[in-house]
Amino acid sequence: MDRLRVATVWFGGCAGCHMSFLDLDEFLIDLAGLVDLVYSPVIDVKEYPEKVDVCLIEGAICNEDNLELLHKIRARTKVLVAFGDCAVTGNVPAMRNQLGPDNVANVLQCAYIDHAQTNPRRPSSAGIVPALLPRVMPVHEVVPVELFLPGCPPPAAHIKALLTQVLAGTPPVLTGKQLKFG
């Protein structure tokens, strides 16, 4: 049997979901023997690869770079998992949406001018700061998502339950007894 090709991605969020992933502890050793981690913030791969089986996506879609990569991920991945509350609902990054239609200008003004300690100015060189989208979105508002794994962050036990089911080749069940640990 071919090894499962797994990716993880970090968009607009705090990296707490990836920290919870690392809390899988010894299961990570077992996982390393069963999957190929082909893209992740924890490895040094610059380009999202082709033919990914499962991708855990952490974070909301906040800027043009997120949007571009998300479309590439969807085109190259069989199963997308909205991984954590920011990916599922927009959560904290989406609080910017409440600032109204000029939220991008307001956020940039606050971050780069109003609260600057030194040299208050917006970055002007191309490629320094990706352009913010007019509205922060959860992943499923941009592309179809097969599975939702909520939590802020999802507990490691829930991540393990999901991955165990995927590795077993069974359709993951993310409700009921599979998520009740204690």
Summary of the structure (lengths in Angstrom):
residues: 182
radius of gyration: 17.7
end to end distance: 33.4
largest distance: 57.1
contacts: 533
relative contact order: 0.19
helix: 40%
strand: 22%
